[in-house]
């Protein structure tokens, strides 16, 4: 039986059972069976309000344009600020549910669904690639709004397999950065890796007036991180809390929305450049700055 058919019929267990392979050998077979592709770019998306999923605005328009511009992915791995776990997990189900993990928004947003298939095969390959930490398979989560609110405009047909990697909030920046490095081979297998968060994210300081005000500490944090990214100074980024002190605390009272960026920077190769888009602030304390890393 053709190896691809085996994957569809039963995945790695079927390979191992029918060929007598060990699970590790089955994983190696999976990795080799996926034809190499042109190296996929990696993205950090400032996702902001869940309403961006259904509104026609600057952000959703940019995501829509990206979906048309980028080479077509074989799968999408999303690292979302909205899935925090003890330890690191990867979704392994074939049909992930759409999670409406928010409140106080209109019914139209709660009615939105993103019925993309999952990718148990790529989830298994991801587990094998990451040796820096033990990755557990999760069959209960799904796609949270950090993922589907961006993908709904970007890939509205929901026909690309999507799976998520969680964030262990208790780990330091270097933990997330090192795991990011180990995900790099997925890019050669057609996987588009997206970090979904915000470069500055302080909901306590949100200005609801609708004006163009931006806090000085928000601008300072955004500017300093941009400077470090442009210089490739990842060491300073890993040590940002000590260097920026109170500015860092104000920009991220909790740093869940910054953690996805560390994975994306860990994925950057020496010959790759950074391009920015959506370089503005929402409600004075949320940076929507987003970036694409590619050769």
C-alpha positions, 0 to 999 in steps of 0.5 A: 500500500502506498505510504500516503494512503497509509497515513490517511488510513491510520497514520503512524500506527498503521505504518508501524503495524503493517511494516513492522517498523518501530514508532521512531522508524515510522516517524522517520518514514513520514519525514522522508515521505514528505517531499521537500519544498521551497523554504516557507516564510515565517510570520508573526501576526499582531492579531488584536481584537477578535473582531478583525476576523469578520470586519473589513479593515486594514488588518483583515485586508493585509491578512487576505493579501498575505494569503494570496501572496505566499506560496501555498502551504501543505499545513499551518502550525499556529503558535497562539498567545491564547493557548497556555499550558503546563508543559508544551503540547501540540494538537493531534486531532483530525478535526479541531474545533473552533474555540470562541475564547472571548466574551462581550462580542456580537453574536456574529463573531460567536457564529463564526467557524473555521472548519479546517482539518487538523494534521495528526501526521505533522503533529507527530513530526513536530514532536519528533523534531523537538528534542529540547523539551518533551512535547505532549499530544493534545486532543481536546483544544482546537483552534483558538481565536489567536489562530482562526481570527487571522486564518479566516481572512487569510485562507477563507476556504479553510482547506489547509490542515491547521494545528497548534503548539501551546505555550508553557508560560512558566518557561523563560524566553530562551525555552521558546526560542530554542524550540523555535529553532528546532521547528525549522525543518518543518519549513522545508516540508511546506509548513507555514509557521505563524506566531500570533500575539502582539508586540505590545499588549496591555489591556489594562491601559486601553484607551477607549476614546478612539483617538490616536494616542499612543503611550510613550512606554508602548512606543519605546518598547515597540521601537527597541524590539524593532531595533533589536530585530533589525540588528539580529540582536536576539540576545538582547531580546532574550534579556528584554525584561532586565534591559527594559525594566518597567517599560517591559512590565508596562508593555506586557503585564503578562507576556503571553502575547509576546511569547509567540515572537520568540519562536518566530525569531528562533526560526530565522536563518542567517540569510533571511530578512524581516519585512514589517506590516501593520505598523500601527497601534490600537487603543494606545496600548496594543501594537499591531506590528507584524512581520514576515521573515524570508530569504 
